[in-house]
Amino acid sequence: MSTPIKSDRIARYAALIERERETLEEFAVRIAEGESLAAICKAWDVPAGRLGAWIASDQRRQDIYEGARKLKADALADEMLEIADREGDDVQQKALEIRARQWVAARWDRARYGDAVVVEHTGETVVRLSFGERTLPALAGESSAVDPSEGEI
């Protein structure tokens, strides 16, 4: 890569950063509409690594990026319904298309599209508290106070 081309790409990157509000707005819209970071950087002809690092370096920018990805996850959910409702398509192909969208939506918005894991415990739970070298043994069903003046806890 020649130096003038590299300098031009860095200059375009710098111009995008100077117009932060507009850049983030367009970036968020394009992400929400399904464009990848790489595709946006290619269209803008800026280094993807630099733009990605710029997004990652600020919590507000990260929040905007994550919000755009959540909007895209919602769009993917709508697409899944459309795919499921299509008539005449190969069932295996439809299932593959839906699974791919489910996987992405689950990563981009775990709270709404990720698998819910419920942990349920039955039975006895033993708790052992440790304070340095002194240990309070678990009391199985007993409720008694420990007197620290007895020397051992």
N, C-alpha and C positions, 0 to 999 in steps of 0.2 A: 504494500500500500504506500503510495507516495505521500510525502509530507503535506502538500497543499490539500489533498483530499481529506486527510486526517484532520487538518486544521479547520477545514470547512465543516466537518461533522461536529467537532468540538465547539465551533462558533454557533452552530445551530442549536446544540445542546444548551449552551450558555444563554442564548436568546429565549429558549423555552423556560429556563429557570427564572430569568428576569421577569417573565410574564407568568408568574407562578399561579395566580388565580385562574387565568384563562387556560393555562396548560392543564391544571388539575381538573378543571371542569370538563374540558374536551376528553382528557384521559379517562375520567370516570364514566362519561357517556359511552365511549368506545368500548371500555371493559364491560360495562353493563349490557351492551349490545352484542357481546360475544367475541370481540377481538382480543387476541392475546397481547401480552406485553411485547413479545418479539415482533408481531405484525405491526403494532403501532410504531415501534422504534424504526422498523424498516420503512414504513410510510413517511415518517418524519426524517429519515436518514440521520438518526442519532445513535450513539452506542447504547445498546440495551443494558449492558452492565452498569454504565454510569447512571442511566435513568432509574434503573432498579435500585441502585444504591442511594440515589437522591430520595426516592420514595421511602426506603427503609430507614433513612436517617432522621425522620421526623414523625412523631406519633400521630399528628393531625393528618399528614399525608397517608400514613399507613391506614388510618381509620377510613379515609376517603376511598382508598383502594379496596379495603375489605368490604365497605358498604356497597361498592359497585359490584363486587363479586357476589354478594348476597342477592342483589337485584338480578344478576344473571342466573343465580340458582333458582330464583322464582320463575324466571323465563324458562329454564330447563324443566321445571315441574309442569308448566303449561304445555311444553313440547311433548312431554311424556304422555299426557292425556290425549293430545292430538294423534300421536303415534298409535296409542292403544285403540283409538276410535276409527282409525283408517280401515277401510274395507279392502279386501282382496289381496293384501300383502302377505308375504311369507311370514308365518308366525315366529319362526326362529330369528329371522331378520329383525322383526319388530321387538322381540325380547332382547336382542343384542343392543339395539338402539336405545331402548329404555334403560337397560342395566348400565350402559356407558353414561347416560345422563344422570342416573341415580348416584353413581359413584362420584361424579364431579360435584353434583349438588351437595352431597353429604360432606365433601371436603370443604366446600366454600361456605356452607352454612350448617355446621354440625348441630346446632341447637334445634333447628327445624327439620333438617333432612337426614341427619345422621342416625345411626342405629341407637336406640335407647337401651341402656343396660341397667337392669334393676337387680340389685344385690339384696337377697333376703337371707337372714341368718336365723337358724333355730338351734336350740340347745344351750348348753352352758358356756358362758364366756368367762375366762379367767384373766384377771388384770393383775399385773405385778408392777408396783411402783418402785422406782429405784432412786435413791438420793445419795449419790456418791457411792460409798462402800456400804452404806446401811440400806437394807431392803425391807420393805413392808410386804410380808407374804399375803397372797390372796386369801381372803376369808370366804370360804365356801358356805354361803347362806347365813353367815354370822354377821351381826351388826354390833360391833363393840368398838369402843374408842381405844386408841393406843395411847398409853401414858408415856410421853417422852422421857419422864424422869426415871423410868425403869431401866434406862441404859441402852436398850436395843429397840430399834424401830423396825 
